[in-house]
Amino acid sequence: MSDFSQSPIIAVLGPTNTGKTHLAVERMCAHSSGMIGFPLRLLAREVYDRVVALKGANRVALVTGEEKIIPPDARWFLCTAEAMPIDRDFSFVAIDEAQLGINPERGHIFTDRMLNIRGRDETMILGSDSLRPLVEQLIPDAEIISRPRFSTLSYAGPRKLSRLPRRSAIVAFSVEDVYAIAEMLRRQHGGAAIVMGSLSPQTRNAQVKMYQDGEVDYLVATDAIGMGLNLDVSHVAFAALKKFDGRRRRRLTLAEIGQIAGRAGRHQKDGSFGVLSGLASSDELEPEEIERLEDHEFPRLEWLYWRNAEPDLASVTSLIQSLEDKPKDRLLQAAPEAIDLAVLKRLAQDPGVSRLATGRDKVRLLWEAACIPDFRKVGADHQARFVASLWPYLAQGNGRIPHARMAQEIARLENVQGDISTLAARISAARSWSYIAQKSRWVEQAEVMVERTRVLERRLSDAMHSQLTQRFVDKRTRVLMRGLLKGALPQDVALETDGAVLVDGLEIGTLKGFQFIVPSDSRREDRKMLLAAAERYLGPIMTDKADALAKAPDSELALAADEAGQPVIYWQEAKLAMLTKGKNLLHPEIKFDRALKDISPENSKKAEERVKQWVEAMKAKHLEGLVKIDALANDENTPASVRALFAQIVEAGGIIMRRQIDQAVRALDNDMRGVARRGGLVFGALDIFHHALMKPGAVLWRNALFAALDEQPMIALPGDNAVHLKDWKFAAPDHASRLGFRKIGGEYVRVDMAERLVKQAHEARHSGAVFAVDPALATSLGLSTEVHEALLDMAGFVKTDDRPQAVEPEKTEVAEAAETEVPAVDGSTEAVAVETTEPARSDDTALPETPSTYWRWKGMGKPRSGKPHKNHDKKPQGKRPKKSGSAPRKAEPVLATAGGAFAELAALKEAMKK
């Protein structure tokens, strides 16, 4: 720059939180032009946005290594210290955080800017008060202004991470530590924002905005937070007091600790600082250090790092030598070898590189290439190889990197998928190409490349912010933990119609019945916290739910198989209880869902009582007949033989094969049979059953009760009112009976429909010894001819090739119902209710057309006992005479039973004629 030795130089020195940067911005905007150099690209961008709001985007420039926004009419420039355009003339110039001249890597840049760059009308140096003695000696003409801190900074001692106050910033010195702390904060407090110097401005701004807007209460940062970032932080906690500075792991200086701790408090709002408990004893702060930090008394700087800002460009060798020159002033020390000088030395050892570095212009170009920042943090060797791959393009031909090469490199980075570390690596690589693209003379189609790298970095930054937020922020946890704080304001808890539970408008889970369901996207370690929070917030809602269940009509509760096939009682699609094995079929144990155990005892009692009432009501509704039979079986006034019979029927669930209890049935006298009829039993030819158990509700409950008793899954149910199952498989033989079906051949027929078909066949026997059975009913039920014939054969009928003969007409009148006795299983007779639906034939009644199939009655035979049937191969006998003095046996109106022989039927008919 030009010599402006007469322009005033003002050094504004003081601790953090003194508004130095704000003052510099105000002074710059008061001048016709100006420039401020900042230590961080993030801070330059923040101030750029502020000045744009004051002066307009067309008059403000942003200049950093990776980003240049320079409108034609730009008059105010916000830059990083390295990128300051020192060849331009400005009315005002300022360098921020000038005490960074002590930094081993970048200190020489800040020293050079402080000593050599001046504004035409005013120059301002901003820094710590520790810089005062050096300013006084190196720049004796400078006017020093002390800026006191606006608020008090106090030491709060060590604290656990879980006990940190809201609006705290936790400072760590490695990416791994930053992520680990952020993860713990997510679990304990709902999340944290991340601020690191390596983040792109867009990502950093999005994270800071999330913190500033109160979406999270904690911020985890590297020491970049100490470089003037304006944040609403009330407490700063150090996760460590040591860091790796690129060469060694060392303890932070007191000035560095003060610089970071000073971010606590804002303007006149007091702040505090401390350490996380559990640090090594060597990392703890000493009492005298704490006192000096609170009083902002730091050791005065005795020297600054320096490097030759105008090196000799005659050759690569002379360039290196001049960069290693020693300063002549005792207040300055030679800077340690920085990454750019280390890269230059490695390039100089490469014959292919040094061969092309001839002449001042090429040497200057090589030095400029060596200064490409190592954004990827890969070290001097890898960085030198990267620069060497570009050097032939820069040193030969048109001196530009081919568009195709650069486009290919950028295309490799355009994938926004991947985890945080993958995206961070891509962003670092993208920053390298953004830096190169800003060198317009280095690339072809510079404007295109600048825009493409800008879009690339923006997309990667958006993905990075999304990944950071997804991993380290849990809004549900934040809302719930805030509600647990002492003195927290009451939170709005609402239950949506779909069961969603909202706390302050944020969904924390779903309530189904009394079961709180944690969101599926929540992490496993968060489930316990969410369940505990639900217990706190859902108390009033659970009381309302218990009251609603107590008053709910029976129709709102349901019995169904769960995913494991167990019989479960549901309400509002949520499990209330499960039926398990009890003392017998009709008295299962009700095992209540754990959700009912987690609510208050009063509400739990309401819910459990309602479930018990409902189970009894459903048994009375769907299994009324079975319940009555069970009551008779346990009634002392019921005859013992009947009680025994009824007990077997109840044990079978109300449907039992006739063969299994035929002897017990035949032992019943007329009075006992009356009792059975009143119980609703039907004595069929093949099965004995209760007529009401064929209804869908009864089938479901019998199925559930058997599943509970046997401790097995419920049987799959056919469609409601199904009477015939053609393609159906049962896992066990007795499962068909439990659903009310009997196996006929390879198919299944509902037992009551099977009895109707058997009854129809018995009615057909009135036409003679040989008779036909109308197949229309079987066809209407969906039975094939083979299944129908198999059923008749099972019921004691046999096909015959004989043809029926004309029957002597009888003078009878049409009867609505007549009782006929048919042989029982062992040949004895039993009353059958036969409904006559057509008049008896007269003398001239014609025989029906000859059908294809005729039947004879042969009898069913006794149950298997190893003995032949007593009527087997015997001639028909006449009707046995009645015993004198005995009353005639009254016929009983029950469905037809089968058994006996054709001879007994002939004798019966003869007796009816008399």
Helices and strands as residue ranges (DSSP letters): E 9-13, H 20-29, E 34-38, H 41-55, G 57-59, E 60-63, E 68-69, E 76-80, G 81-83, E 92-95, G 98-102, H 107-116, E 122-127, G 129-131, H 132-138, E 143-146, E 153-155, G 161-163, E 168-171, H 175-189, E 193-195, H 201-212, E 218-221, G 223-226, E 235-238, E 242-244, E 249-251, H 254-261, E 271-275, G 281-283, H 287-295, E 304-306, H 316-323, E 332-334, H 339-348, H 351-354, H 360-370, H 380-395, H 403-412, H 420-438, G 440-442, H 446-472, H 475-483, E 493-495, E 500-503, E 506-512, E 515-517, G 524-526, H 527-537, H 539-551, G 554-556, E 557-561, E 567-571, E 574-584, E 587-592, H 594-597, H 601-622, H 624-633, H 640-651, E 655-657, H 658-666, H 670-678, E 681-683, E 687-690, G 691-694, H 696-710, E 724-725, H 734-738, E 741-744, E 747-750, H 751-764, G 765-767, H 776-780, H 785-794, E 797-800, E 817-823, E 829-835, E 854-857, H 902-913
